[in-house]
């Protein structure tokens, strides 16, 4: 599950951040901003498409592990699907923040890779958090990947159902919405004519 989350994070961050910059460079984003839908709704539509792709990727990778290697997906299908959705929401909104901070497509590549490595390492996707020093372990609580891995461990290893991961789902949702608002603000300030 850790590597599945990492690869999903990598694909989504690159897809969102570089895709937004490619649209700016190709001139399609300014043309879209002429539409009466508004900047926020256009950007949310683009993020929605990336969310659907990322959700499909994450679920497909975990199902592959389940059927090929007999990895448990937990006792609750709804818990599995909701946790997958909240993980992908965090990935998509983090990609928006990276895309907003980067000024060019090339910067988005570098920042995206750095973000993926830092968030994966701090979140316990590479190694168990118990191996980190106490200060880093405490700091890791602020990374959504820590909560994503905790939710996966609770679901997959500890066989907790939806009720057992409710707190984790709440934290992931709050992170996703908060990061979405921050990313929309950054992208609007730095890259929008409106």
TORPA-4810 file (N, C-alpha, C, O; in nm, 3 decimals):
<nodes>
NODE_1_0.080_-0.123_0.000_0.000_0.000_0.000_0.084_0.128_0.000_0.045_0.228_-0.060_X
NODE_2_0.199_0.125_0.068_0.283_0.245_0.073_0.335_0.284_-0.064_0.329_0.401_-0.102_X
NODE_3_0.386_0.187_-0.138_0.436_0.218_-0.273_0.322_0.253_-0.368_0.340_0.334_-0.459_X
NODE_4_0.206_0.195_-0.347_0.091_0.231_-0.430_0.055_0.377_-0.410_0.030_0.449_-0.506_X
NODE_5_0.052_0.420_-0.285_0.023_0.561_-0.256_0.132_0.650_-0.315_0.103_0.756_-0.370_X
NODE_6_0.259_0.607_-0.303_0.369_0.687_-0.355_0.359_0.704_-0.507_0.374_0.815_-0.558_X
NODE_7_0.333_0.595_-0.579_0.324_0.605_-0.725_0.202_0.687_-0.767_0.207_0.760_-0.867_X
NODE_8_0.093_0.675_-0.693_-0.025_0.757_-0.722_0.007_0.904_-0.697_-0.029_0.990_-0.778_X
NODE_9_0.074_0.933_-0.587_0.115_1.070_-0.555_0.204_1.126_-0.665_0.184_1.239_-0.709_X
NODE_10_0.300_1.048_-0.709_0.391_1.092_-0.815_0.316_1.122_-0.944_0.334_1.228_-1.003_X
NODE_11_0.232_1.030_-0.987_0.158_1.049_-1.113_0.064_1.168_-1.107_0.053_1.244_-1.203_X
NODE_12_-0.003_1.185_-0.995_-0.102_1.294_-0.985_-0.033_1.429_-0.972_-0.074_1.525_-1.038_X
NODE_13_0.071_1.438_-0.890_0.140_1.567_-0.875_0.194_1.613_-1.011_0.175_1.728_-1.050_X
NODE_14_0.261_1.522_-1.082_0.312_1.559_-1.214_0.199_1.591_-1.310_0.207_1.689_-1.384_X
NODE_15_0.096_1.509_-1.310_-0.015_1.531_-1.402_-0.084_1.665_-1.380_-0.113_1.737_-1.476_X
NODE_16_-0.110_1.698_-1.254_-0.180_1.824_-1.224_-0.089_1.943_-1.249_-0.124_2.034_-1.325_X
NODE_17_0.028_1.945_-1.185_0.113_2.064_-1.191_0.166_2.090_-1.332_0.163_2.203_-1.380_X
NODE_18_0.214_1.986_-1.398_0.269_2.007_-1.532_0.157_2.031_-1.633_0.176_2.107_-1.728_X
NODE_19_0.044_1.967_-1.615_-0.069_1.988_-1.706_-0.118_2.132_-1.704_-0.149_2.189_-1.809_X
NODE_20_-0.124_2.191_-1.585_-0.169_2.331_-1.575_-0.069_2.425_-1.643_-0.109_2.522_-1.707_X
NODE_21_0.060_2.396_-1.629_0.160_2.482_-1.693_0.164_2.462_-1.844_0.189_2.557_-1.919_X
NODE_22_0.141_2.339_-1.889_0.136_2.317_-2.034_0.020_2.393_-2.096_0.033_2.447_-2.206_X
NODE_23_-0.092_2.399_-2.027_-0.206_2.475_-2.079_-0.176_2.624_-2.086_-0.219_2.692_-2.179_X
NODE_24_-0.103_2.673_-1.989_-0.064_2.815_-1.993_0.030_2.840_-2.111_0.013_2.937_-2.185_X
NODE_25_0.129_2.751_-2.128_0.227_2.769_-2.236_0.163_2.753_-2.374_0.201_2.823_-2.468_X
NODE_26_0.067_2.663_-2.387_0.002_2.640_-2.516_-0.108_2.742_-2.545_-0.160_2.749_-2.656_X
NODE_27_-0.141_2.822_-2.444_-0.241_2.926_-2.464_-0.385_2.880_-2.446_-0.477_2.957_-2.475_X
NODE_28_-0.407_2.756_-2.400_-0.545_2.710_-2.384_-0.609_2.762_-2.255_-0.730_2.784_-2.252_X
NODE_29_-0.530_2.781_-2.150_-0.587_2.831_-2.026_-0.644_2.972_-2.040_-0.755_2.997_-1.994_X
NODE_30_-0.570_3.065_-2.102_-0.631_3.198_-2.121_-0.760_3.194_-2.203_-0.852_3.272_-2.177_X
NODE_31_-0.767_3.104_-2.301_-0.890_3.092_-2.380_-1.003_3.036_-2.297_-1.118_3.078_-2.312_X
NODE_32_-0.972_2.943_-2.210_-1.076_2.887_-2.122_-1.128_2.991_-2.023_-1.245_2.990_-1.987_X
NODE_33_-1.039_3.082_-1.980_-1.080_3.182_-1.883_-1.180_3.282_-1.940_-1.242_3.358_-1.865_X
NODE_34_-1.195_3.283_-2.070_-1.295_3.371_-2.133_-1.435_3.315_-2.110_-1.533_3.389_-2.115_X
NODE_35_-1.444_3.185_-2.086_-1.574_3.120_-2.066_-1.643_3.179_-1.943_-1.577_3.221_-1.848_X
NODE_36_-1.775_3.182_-1.943_-1.848_3.241_-1.831_-1.847_3.157_-1.704_-1.901_3.199_-1.602_X
NODE_37_-1.788_3.038_-1.708_-1.790_2.949_-1.591_-1.709_3.005_-1.475_-1.741_2.977_-1.360_X
NODE_38_-1.606_3.080_-1.501_-1.523_3.135_-1.395_-1.399_3.051_-1.371_-1.397_2.931_-1.395_X
NODE_39_-1.296_3.118_-1.323_-1.166_3.057_-1.303_-1.172_2.938_-1.207_-1.118_2.832_-1.238_X
NODE_40_-1.235_2.956_-1.093_-1.239_2.852_-0.991_-1.307_2.726_-1.043_-1.258_2.615_-1.020_X
NODE_41_-1.420_2.742_-1.112_-1.493_2.624_-1.161_-1.417_2.553_-1.272_-1.421_2.431_-1.281_X
NODE_42_-1.350_2.628_-1.356_-1.270_2.565_-1.462_-1.155_2.484_-1.400_-1.130_2.371_-1.440_X
NODE_43_-1.088_2.544_-1.303_-0.978_2.475_-1.237_-1.027_2.352_-1.160_-0.963_2.248_-1.162_X
NODE_44_-1.142_2.365_-1.092_-1.197_2.251_-1.019_-1.239_2.139_-1.115_-1.228_2.021_-1.081_X
NODE_45_-1.286_2.175_-1.234_-1.320_2.073_-1.334_-1.197_1.996_-1.379_-1.201_1.874_-1.394_X
NODE_46_-1.088_2.067_-1.399_-0.962_2.002_-1.437_-0.913_1.911_-1.324_-0.866_1.800_-1.349_X
NODE_47_-0.924_1.959_-1.201_-0.884_1.877_-1.087_-0.974_1.756_-1.073_-0.929_1.649_-1.033_X
NODE_48_-1.102_1.773_-1.104_-1.196_1.661_-1.098_-1.158_1.550_-1.194_-1.167_1.432_-1.160_X
NODE_49_-1.115_1.587_-1.313_-1.071_1.486_-1.410_-0.947_1.413_-1.358_-0.938_1.291_-1.371_X
NODE_50_-0.853_1.485_-1.300_-0.733_1.421_-1.244_-0.770_1.334_-1.124_-0.708_1.230_-1.101_X
NODE_51_-0.871_1.377_-1.047_-0.917_1.297_-0.934_-0.970_1.162_-0.981_-0.936_1.059_-0.924_X
NODE_52_-1.052_1.163_-1.085_-1.109_1.038_-1.138_-0.997_0.945_-1.187_-0.999_0.825_-1.159_X
NODE_53_-0.900_1.000_-1.261_-0.789_0.918_-1.309_-0.706_0.862_-1.193_-0.670_0.744_-1.193_X
NODE_54_-0.675_0.946_-1.095_-0.596_0.902_-0.981_-0.669_0.798_-0.896_-0.608_0.702_-0.849_X
NODE_55_-0.798_0.817_-0.878_-0.879_0.722_-0.802_-0.878_0.586_-0.872_-0.860_0.482_-0.809_X
NODE_56_-0.897_0.589_-1.004_-0.893_0.464_-1.080_-0.758_0.396_-1.070_-0.750_0.274_-1.056_X
NODE_57_-0.651_0.475_-1.076_-0.515_0.419_-1.067_-0.492_0.355_-0.931_-0.441_0.243_-0.923_X
NODE_58_-0.527_0.426_-0.824_-0.503_0.375_-0.689_-0.583_0.247_-0.664_-0.529_0.149_-0.613_X
NODE_59_-0.710_0.249_-0.700_-0.794_0.131_-0.679_-0.745_0.014_-0.764_-0.741_-0.099_-0.717_X
NODE_60_-0.709_0.042_-0.888_-0.661_-0.065_-0.976_-0.532_-0.128_-0.923_-0.518_-0.250_-0.925_X
NODE_61_-0.438_-0.046_-0.875_-0.314_-0.100_-0.819_-0.339_-0.184_-0.695_-0.278_-0.290_-0.677_X
NODE_62_-0.431_-0.138_-0.609_-0.460_-0.215_-0.488_-0.537_-0.343_-0.521_-0.514_-0.447_-0.458_X
NODE_63_-0.628_-0.338_-0.618_-0.698_-0.459_-0.661_-0.601_-0.559_-0.723_-0.613_-0.680_-0.702_X
NODE_64_-0.506_-0.509_-0.800_-0.403_-0.595_-0.859_-0.327_-0.668_-0.748_-0.304_-0.789_-0.756_X
NODE_65_-0.287_-0.593_-0.645_-0.216_-0.655_-0.533_-0.305_-0.756_-0.460_-0.257_-0.860_-0.413_X
NODE_66_-0.434_-0.726_-0.452_-0.527_-0.816_-0.385_-0.542_-0.948_-0.460_-0.533_-1.055_-0.400_X
NODE_67_-0.563_-0.941_-0.589_-0.589_-1.062_-0.666_-0.461_-1.138_-0.702_-0.463_-1.261_-0.712_X
NODE_68_-0.352_-1.067_-0.721_-0.229_-1.135_-0.760_-0.146_-1.183_-0.640_-0.088_-1.291_-0.644_X
NODE_69_-0.141_-1.101_-0.533_-0.056_-1.132_-0.419_-0.134_-1.156_-0.290_-0.075_-1.169_-0.183_X
NODE_70_-0.265_-1.162_-0.300_-0.352_-1.189_-0.185_-0.337_-1.087_-0.073_-0.346_-1.122_0.045_X
NODE_71_-0.313_-0.960_-0.108_-0.307_-0.852_-0.009_-0.449_-0.818_0.031_-0.535_-0.795_-0.054_X
NODE_72_-0.474_-0.813_0.159_-0.607_-0.781_0.210_-0.640_-0.634_0.181_-0.554_-0.547_0.185_X
NODE_73_-0.766_-0.610_0.152_-0.812_-0.472_0.133_-0.905_-0.429_0.246_-0.970_-0.325_0.238_X
NODE_74_-0.910_-0.509_0.350_-0.990_-0.477_0.467_-1.129_-0.534_0.459_-1.171_-0.586_0.356_X
NODE_75_-1.201_-0.524_0.570_-1.334_-0.584_0.578_-1.446_-0.497_0.519_-1.558_-0.544_0.502_X
NODE_76_-1.415_-0.373_0.487_-1.519_-0.279_0.444_-1.488_-0.224_0.305_-1.388_-0.155_0.285_X
NODE_77_-1.574_-0.255_0.210_-1.556_-0.202_0.074_-1.576_-0.051_0.075_-1.502_0.022_0.010_X
NODE_78_-1.677_-0.004_0.148_-1.701_0.141_0.153_-1.584_0.212_0.220_-1.547_0.322_0.179_X
NODE_79_-1.526_0.152_0.324_-1.408_0.211_0.388_-1.290_0.218_0.293_-1.218_0.318_0.288_X
NODE_80_-1.271_0.110_0.217_-1.162_0.107_0.119_-1.181_0.214_0.012_-1.086_0.285_-0.022_X
NODE_81_-1.303_0.227_-0.040_-1.328_0.326_-0.146_-1.319_0.469_-0.093_-1.263_0.556_-0.160_X
NODE_82_-1.373_0.494_0.027_-1.365_0.628_0.085_-1.221_0.667_0.118_-1.180_0.780_0.093_X
NODE_83_-1.146_0.573_0.173_-1.006_0.602_0.204_-0.928_0.630_0.076_-0.847_0.722_0.071_X
NODE_84_-0.951_0.551_-0.027_-0.885_0.575_-0.157_-0.920_0.713_-0.210_-0.832_0.785_-0.259_X
NODE_85_-1.047_0.751_-0.200_-1.090_0.883_-0.249_-1.024_0.996_-0.172_-0.984_1.096_-0.232_X
NODE_86_-1.013_0.983_-0.040_-0.952_1.089_0.041_-0.801_1.099_0.015_-0.745_1.208_0.018_X
NODE_87_-0.737_0.985_-0.010_-0.594_0.987_-0.043_-0.573_1.060_-0.175_-0.484_1.144_-0.187_X
NODE_88_-0.654_1.028_-0.274_-0.641_1.091_-0.406_-0.675_1.239_-0.398_-0.612_1.320_-0.467_X
NODE_89_-0.772_1.277_-0.315_-0.803_1.419_-0.297_-0.680_1.495_-0.248_-0.650_1.603_-0.298_X
NODE_90_-0.610_1.439_-0.149_-0.487_1.503_-0.100_-0.380_1.513_-0.207_-0.310_1.614_-0.216_X
NODE_91_-0.367_1.409_-0.288_-0.267_1.410_-0.396_-0.299_1.518_-0.500_-0.210_1.592_-0.543_X
NODE_92_-0.425_1.527_-0.538_-0.467_1.624_-0.641_-0.446_1.767_-0.591_-0.393_1.851_-0.663_X
NODE_93_-0.488_1.793_-0.469_-0.475_1.930_-0.419_-0.330_1.968_-0.392_-0.292_2.084_-0.407_X
NODE_94_-0.247_1.871_-0.353_-0.104_1.899_-0.338_-0.043_1.930_-0.475_0.044_2.016_-0.486_X
NODE_95_-0.087_1.861_-0.579_-0.042_1.891_-0.715_-0.080_2.031_-0.757_-0.004_2.098_-0.827_X
NODE_96_-0.198_2.077_-0.715_-0.240_2.214_-0.746_-0.149_2.316_-0.677_-0.113_2.418_-0.736_X
NODE_97_-0.113_2.289_-0.552_-0.023_2.380_-0.480_0.114_2.384_-0.548_0.171_2.492_-0.567_X
NODE_98_0.166_2.268_-0.586_0.294_2.263_-0.656_0.285_2.340_-0.788_0.375_2.416_-0.822_X
NODE_99_0.175_2.319_-0.862_0.156_2.392_-0.988_0.143_2.542_-0.967_0.187_2.620_-1.051_X
NODE_100_0.084_2.581_-0.855_0.071_2.723_-0.826_0.202_2.788_-0.788_0.228_2.902_-0.824_X
NODE_101_0.285_2.716_-0.715_0.413_2.770_-0.671_0.512_2.778_-0.788_0.586_2.876_-0.802_X
NODE_102_0.512_2.675_-0.872_0.606_2.672_-0.986_0.568_2.776_-1.089_0.450_2.798_-1.117_X
NODE_103_0.667_2.839_-1.146_0.643_2.940_-1.250_0.646_2.881_-1.390_0.587_2.937_-1.482_X
NODE_104_0.714_2.767_-1.407_0.725_2.704_-1.538_0.701_2.554_-1.525_0.695_2.498_-1.415_X
NODE_105_0.688_2.490_-1.641_0.670_2.345_-1.644_0.793_2.275_-1.585_0.779_2.175_-1.515_X
NODE_106_0.910_2.326_-1.614_1.034_2.266_-1.563_1.043_2.277_-1.411_1.085_2.183_-1.344_X
NODE_107_1.003_2.392_-1.358_1.000_2.406_-1.212_0.898_2.311_-1.151_0.921_2.257_-1.043_X
NODE_108_0.787_2.291_-1.219_0.685_2.198_-1.169_0.741_2.056_-1.160_0.707_1.983_-1.067_X
NODE_109_0.825_2.018_-1.256_0.887_1.885_-1.250_0.975_1.871_-1.126_0.963_1.774_-1.051_X
NODE_110_1.062_1.968_-1.105_1.154_1.962_-0.991_1.080_1.970_-0.858_1.106_1.890_-0.768_X
NODE_111_0.989_2.066_-0.847_0.914_2.080_-0.723_0.824_1.959_-0.699_0.807_1.916_-0.585_X
NODE_112_0.766_1.905_-0.805_0.680_1.788_-0.791_0.756_1.667_-0.740_0.709_1.595_-0.652_X
NODE_113_0.875_1.645_-0.794_0.957_1.532_-0.749_1.002_1.553_-0.604_0.999_1.460_-0.525_X
NODE_114_1.042_1.675_-0.571_1.082_1.705_-0.433_0.966_1.685_-0.337_0.982_1.627_-0.229_X
NODE_115_0.847_1.734_-0.375_0.729_1.718_-0.290_0.696_1.570_-0.270_0.664_1.528_-0.159_X
NODE_116_0.702_1.492_-0.378_0.671_1.350_-0.368_0.769_1.279_-0.274_0.727_1.199_-0.191_X
NODE_117_0.897_1.308_-0.287_0.998_1.243_-0.203_0.981_1.282_-0.055_0.987_1.197_0.033_X
NODE_118_0.959_1.410_-0.030_0.945_1.457_0.109_0.817_1.400_0.171_0.820_1.348_0.282_X
NODE_119_0.705_1.412_0.100_0.578_1.365_0.155_0.577_1.213_0.170_0.517_1.161_0.264_X
NODE_120_0.643_1.141_0.079_0.650_0.995_0.091_0.738_0.954_0.208_0.702_0.865_0.285_X
NODE_121_0.854_1.018_0.221_0.944_0.984_0.330_0.885_1.017_0.466_0.889_0.935_0.558_X
NODE_122_0.829_1.137_0.478_0.772_1.178_0.606_0.646_1.098_0.640_0.614_1.079_0.758_X
NODE_123_0.574_1.053_0.538_0.449_0.983_0.562_0.463_0.835_0.589_0.363_0.767_0.614_X
NODE_124_0.585_0.783_0.584_0.604_0.642_0.612_0.575_0.552_0.494_0.546_0.433_0.511_X
NODE_125_0.582_0.607_0.372_0.558_0.524_0.254_0.682_0.444_0.216_0.670_0.341_0.150_X
NODE_126_0.801_0.490_0.258_0.925_0.419_0.229_0.966_0.326_0.342_1.018_0.217_0.318_X
NODE_127_0.943_0.369_0.465_0.987_0.295_0.583_0.887_0.321_0.695_0.811_0.418_0.689_X
NODE_128_0.885_0.236_0.796_0.793_0.259_0.909_0.828_0.387_0.984_0.946_0.416_1.004_X
NODE_129_0.728_0.463_1.026_0.755_0.588_1.099_0.831_0.566_1.229_0.897_0.657_1.279_X
NODE_130_0.823_0.444_1.285_0.894_0.416_1.410_1.044_0.425_1.393_1.116_0.438_1.493_X
NODE_131_1.094_0.418_1.271_1.238_0.427_1.246_1.289_0.571_1.247_1.410_0.594_1.248_X
NODE_132_1.197_0.667_1.247_1.238_0.808_1.242_1.262_0.860_1.384_1.203_0.808_1.480_X
NODE_133_1.348_0.961_1.398_1.366_1.024_1.530_1.234_1.086_1.579_1.144_1.114_1.500_X
NODE_134_1.225_1.105_1.709_1.101_1.155_1.769_1.054_1.287_1.709_0.934_1.307_1.688_X
NODE_135_1.148_1.379_1.682_1.110_1.509_1.625_1.047_1.495_1.488_0.946_1.560_1.458_X
NODE_136_1.106_1.411_1.405_1.049_1.389_1.271_0.916_1.315_1.279_0.825_1.342_1.201_X
NODE_137_0.906_1.223_1.373_0.780_1.149_1.389_0.668_1.244_1.429_0.555_1.231_1.382_X
NODE_138_0.700_1.339_1.514_0.600_1.439_1.553_0.565_1.529_1.436_0.448_1.560_1.415_X
NODE_139_0.665_1.572_1.359_0.641_1.657_1.242_0.560_1.583_1.135_0.484_1.645_1.061_X
NODE_140_0.577_1.452_1.126_0.508_1.373_1.024_0.357_1.375_1.041_0.283_1.347_0.946_X
NODE_141_0.309_1.408_1.160_0.164_1.415_1.183_0.098_1.524_1.098_-0.023_1.520_1.075_X
NODE_142_0.176_1.621_1.051_0.123_1.727_0.967_0.119_1.693_0.820_0.077_1.776_0.739_X
NODE_143_0.162_1.573_0.781_0.165_1.532_0.641_0.049_1.436_0.615_0.028_1.341_0.690_X
NODE_144_-0.026_1.463_0.508_-0.142_1.379_0.482_-0.103_1.235_0.449_-0.184_1.144_0.467_X
NODE_145_0.019_1.215_0.401_0.063_1.080_0.368_0.077_0.993_0.494_0.059_0.872_0.488_X
NODE_146_0.108_1.056_0.608_0.112_0.982_0.734_-0.026_0.927_0.766_-0.041_0.811_0.805_X
NODE_147_-0.126_1.012_0.748_-0.264_0.970_0.777_-0.313_0.870_0.673_-0.389_0.779_0.705_X
NODE_148_-0.269_0.887_0.549_-0.308_0.792_0.445_-0.253_0.653_0.476_-0.324_0.554_0.465_X
NODE_149_-0.126_0.647_0.515_-0.064_0.519_0.548_-0.125_0.460_0.674_-0.143_0.339_0.684_X
NODE_150_-0.156_0.546_0.771_-0.220_0.498_0.894_-0.356_0.437_0.862_-0.392_0.332_0.915_X
NODE_151_-0.432_0.504_0.775_-0.562_0.451_0.735_-0.549_0.318_0.662_-0.626_0.225_0.687_X
NODE_152_-0.451_0.309_0.571_-0.429_0.183_0.499_-0.389_0.071_0.594_-0.437_-0.041_0.582_X
NODE_153_-0.301_0.101_0.690_-0.260_0.000_0.786_-0.378_-0.045_0.872_-0.394_-0.164_0.899_X
NODE_154_-0.460_0.051_0.916_-0.578_0.016_0.995_-0.674_-0.072_0.916_-0.732_-0.166_0.969_X
NODE_155_-0.691_-0.040_0.790_-0.785_-0.114_0.706_-0.727_-0.249_0.664_-0.794_-0.352_0.677_X
NODE_156_-0.604_-0.249_0.615_-0.545_-0.369_0.556_-0.487_-0.463_0.661_-0.510_-0.584_0.656_X
NODE_157_-0.411_-0.410_0.757_-0.343_-0.495_0.855_-0.424_-0.522_0.980_-0.418_-0.631_1.037_X
NODE_158_-0.500_-0.423_1.024_-0.572_-0.436_1.151_-0.719_-0.470_1.132_-0.793_-0.483_1.229_X
NODE_159_-0.762_-0.486_1.006_-0.900_-0.524_0.972_-1.005_-0.436_1.039_-1.110_-0.485_1.082_X
NODE_160_-0.978_-0.307_1.046_-1.078_-0.215_1.099_-1.170_-0.174_0.984_-1.126_-0.160_0.870_X
NODE_161_-1.294_-0.157_1.015_-1.391_-0.118_0.914_-1.399_0.033_0.900_-1.308_0.106_0.940_X
NODE_162_-1.508_0.078_0.843_-1.529_0.222_0.819_-1.526_0.301_0.950_-1.467_0.409_0.954_X
NODE_163_-1.587_0.249_1.055_-1.589_0.319_1.184_-1.448_0.332_1.241_-1.418_0.431_1.308_X
NODE_164_-1.363_0.234_1.216_-1.227_0.237_1.269_-1.136_0.338_1.203_-1.035_0.378_1.261_X
NODE_165_-1.171_0.378_1.080_-1.086_0.476_1.010_-1.156_0.610_0.992_-1.111_0.694_0.914_X
NODE_166_-1.265_0.631_1.064_-1.343_0.755_1.048_-1.261_0.879_1.079_-1.268_0.978_1.007_X
NODE_167_-1.182_0.875_1.187_-1.098_0.990_1.222_-0.996_1.020_1.113_-0.973_1.136_1.077_X
NODE_168_-0.936_0.914_1.060_-0.838_0.930_0.953_-0.903_0.990_0.830_-0.846_1.079_0.766_X
NODE_169_-1.022_0.944_0.796_-1.094_1.000_0.680_-1.122_1.148_0.701_-1.111_1.227_0.608_X
NODE_170_-1.160_1.185_0.824_-1.186_1.325_0.855_-1.063_1.413_0.839_-1.071_1.522_0.782_X
NODE_171_-0.950_1.365_0.889_-0.825_1.442_0.875_-0.787_1.456_0.729_-0.748_1.565_0.685_X
NODE_172_-0.797_1.348_0.651_-0.763_1.354_0.508_-0.856_1.448_0.433_-0.812_1.519_0.343_X
NODE_173_-0.984_1.448_0.469_-1.080_1.539_0.404_-1.046_1.685_0.436_-1.047_1.770_0.347_X
NODE_174_-1.018_1.713_0.561_-0.983_1.850_0.601_-0.856_1.895_0.529_-0.848_2.009_0.482_X
NODE_175_-0.756_1.807_0.522_-0.634_1.840_0.449_-0.666_1.869_0.303_-0.618_1.968_0.248_X
NODE_176_-0.745_1.784_0.240_-0.777_1.801_0.098_-0.848_1.932_0.070_-0.811_2.004_-0.023_X
NODE_177_-0.948_1.964_0.149_-1.024_2.089_0.128_-0.936_2.210_0.158_-0.937_2.308_0.083_X
NODE_178_-0.859_2.204_0.268_-0.771_2.316_0.302_-0.666_2.340_0.195_-0.640_2.454_0.158_X
NODE_179_-0.606_2.232_0.146_-0.504_2.245_0.042_-0.566_2.292_-0.089_-0.503_2.366_-0.164_X
NODE_180_-0.689_2.250_-0.117_-0.758_2.298_-0.237_-0.775_2.450_-0.231_-0.748_2.520_-0.328_X
NODE_181_-0.820_2.501_-0.118_-0.840_2.646_-0.104_-0.708_2.722_-0.116_-0.701_2.826_-0.181_X
NODE_182_-0.604_2.669_-0.054_-0.471_2.732_-0.064_-0.422_2.728_-0.208_-0.372_2.828_-0.260_X
NODE_183_-0.435_2.613_-0.273_-0.389_2.598_-0.411_-0.465_2.688_-0.508_-0.404_2.748_-0.597_X
NODE_184_-0.597_2.699_-0.490_-0.675_2.789_-0.577_-0.630_2.933_-0.557_-0.617_3.007_-0.654_X
NODE_185_-0.607_2.972_-0.433_-0.563_3.109_-0.406_-0.426_3.136_-0.469_-0.406_3.238_-0.535_X
NODE_186_-0.331_3.043_-0.448_-0.196_3.061_-0.504_-0.202_3.067_-0.656_-0.141_3.154_-0.717_X
NODE_187_-0.275_2.974_-0.716_-0.280_2.970_-0.862_-0.348_3.095_-0.917_-0.304_3.148_-1.019_X
NODE_188_-0.452_3.142_-0.852_-0.520_3.263_-0.897_-0.429_3.384_-0.888_-0.423_3.464_-0.982_X
NODE_189_-0.357_3.398_-0.778_-0.270_3.514_-0.758_-0.152_3.512_-0.855_-0.116_3.616_-0.910_X
NODE_190_-0.093_3.395_-0.878_0.030_3.388_-0.955_0.009_3.367_-1.105_0.094_3.406_-1.185_X
NODE_191_-0.104_3.306_-1.144_-0.116_3.264_-1.283_-0.242_3.309_-1.356_-0.256_3.285_-1.476_X
NODE_192_-0.333_3.372_-1.285_-0.459_3.408_-1.350_-0.462_3.556_-1.384_-0.411_3.640_-1.312_X
NODE_193_-0.525_3.583_-1.496_-0.544_3.722_-1.536_-0.662_3.783_-1.463_-0.674_3.905_-1.455_X
NODE_194_-0.750_3.697_-1.410_-0.870_3.746_-1.338_-0.840_3.774_-1.195_-0.929_3.815_-1.121_X
</nodes>
